[in-house]
């Protein structure tokens, strides 16, 4: 993956483990998936994943590999985790400090079909929630650390651009 600075300029290539261990900024892409009715896809991570097993998540995503744009990383993650071929739209980026290590998070949005085929090695459960249902779920269930911050910023972005 690429190590980046605060302005998202590439500084070099670094391993994911090294980035986390040393707290180096790197790029992560995340997509908030909506269906035709505007509901948001929420999923629970498999117990077998190395990071945050069994926790719920608002978006689908992962680290960008070297040379990959945010959009390319988001599209790859959608295909890998949900079996969806889509080109998510990049909405904004921000430095997220609420996960395992600081990273520059590219937040995307995509309208996807209701029938998704999640990879069982990655996704243990998924469902579609309205925004009010998701607000409640964020208080009642255990979500990944960056889900709260991502959803807050996502709603603020949507509000400012509607």
DABEL-V333452 format. One record per residue. RES is the residue in three letters. SS is DSSP state (A for helix, B for strand, O for the rest). PHI is phi as a letter, one per 20 degrees, with the letter a starting at -180 (NA if undefined). NEAR is the number of other C-alpha atoms within 8 Angstrom. Layout:
# DABEL-V333452
res-><RES,RES>
ss-><SS,SS>
phi-><PHI,PHI>
near-><NEAR,NEAR>
This chain:
# DABEL-V333452
res-><UNK,UNK,UNK,UNK,UNK,UNK,UNK,UNK,UNK,UNK,UNK,UNK,UNK,UNK,UNK,UNK,UNK,UNK,UNK,UNK,UNK,UNK,UNK,UNK,UNK,UNK,UNK,UNK,UNK,UNK,UNK,UNK,UNK,UNK,UNK,UNK,UNK,UNK,UNK,UNK,UNK,UNK,UNK,UNK,UNK,UNK,UNK,UNK,UNK,UNK,UNK,UNK,UNK,UNK,UNK,UNK,UNK,UNK,UNK,UNK,UNK,UNK,UNK,UNK,UNK,UNK,UNK,UNK,UNK,UNK,UNK,UNK,UNK,UNK,UNK,UNK,UNK,UNK,UNK,UNK,UNK,UNK,UNK,UNK,UNK,UNK,UNK,UNK,UNK,UNK,UNK,UNK,UNK,UNK,UNK,UNK,UNK,UNK,UNK,UNK,UNK,UNK,UNK,UNK,UNK,UNK,UNK,UNK,UNK,UNK,UNK,UNK,UNK,UNK,UNK,UNK,UNK,UNK,UNK,UNK,UNK,UNK,UNK,UNK,UNK,UNK,UNK,UNK,UNK,UNK,UNK,UNK,UNK,UNK,UNK,UNK,UNK,UNK,UNK,UNK,UNK,UNK,UNK,UNK,UNK,UNK,UNK,UNK,UNK,UNK,UNK,UNK,UNK,UNK,UNK,UNK,UNK,UNK,UNK,UNK,UNK,UNK>
ss-><O,B,B,B,O,O,O,O,O,B,B,B,B,O,O,A,A,A,A,A,A,A,O,O,O,B,B,B,B,B,B,B,B,B,O,O,O,O,O,B,B,B,B,B,B,O,O,O,O,O,O,O,O,O,O,B,B,O,O,B,B,B,B,O,O,O,O,O,O,A,A,A,A,A,A,A,A,A,A,A,A,A,O,O,O,O,O,O,B,B,B,B,B,B,B,B,O,O,O,O,O,O,B,B,B,B,B,B,B,B,B,O,O,O,O,O,O,O,O,O,O,O,B,B,B,B,B,B,B,O,A,A,A,A,A,A,A,A,A,A,O,O,B,O,A,A,A,A,A,A,A,A,A,A,A,A,A,A,A,A,O,O>
phi-><NA,e,e,c,e,f,e,m,e,f,d,q,d,b,e,f,f,f,g,f,g,e,m,e,f,b,e,c,d,c,d,e,e,d,e,f,e,n,f,d,f,d,c,d,f,f,f,e,f,f,d,l,f,m,e,e,b,e,c,d,a,r,f,f,e,g,n,e,f,g,f,f,f,f,f,f,f,f,f,f,e,d,m,d,d,b,d,f,e,f,e,a,c,b,e,d,d,e,e,f,b,f,b,e,d,e,e,d,c,b,e,c,f,f,e,d,d,f,f,f,f,d,c,e,b,b,a,d,c,f,g,f,f,f,g,f,f,f,e,e,d,e,d,g,g,e,f,f,f,f,f,f,f,f,f,f,f,f,f,f,d,d>
near-><13,14,14,14,9,7,5,7,7,8,8,7,8,9,7,7,6,10,14,11,7,6,9,12,13,13,15,14,16,13,14,13,12,13,13,8,5,7,11,14,14,12,13,12,15,13,7,7,10,5,4,8,10,9,10,12,12,12,12,13,12,10,10,13,8,7,6,8,7,12,12,9,16,17,12,8,12,15,11,9,11,11,11,10,7,9,9,11,8,10,9,7,8,7,9,11,9,9,9,6,12,14,12,13,12,14,14,15,12,12,8,10,7,5,4,8,7,9,10,7,8,11,13,12,8,9,7,9,11,9,8,7,8,10,8,8,8,10,7,6,7,8,11,11,8,10,11,10,10,9,9,8,8,9,8,8,9,8,7,6,5,4>
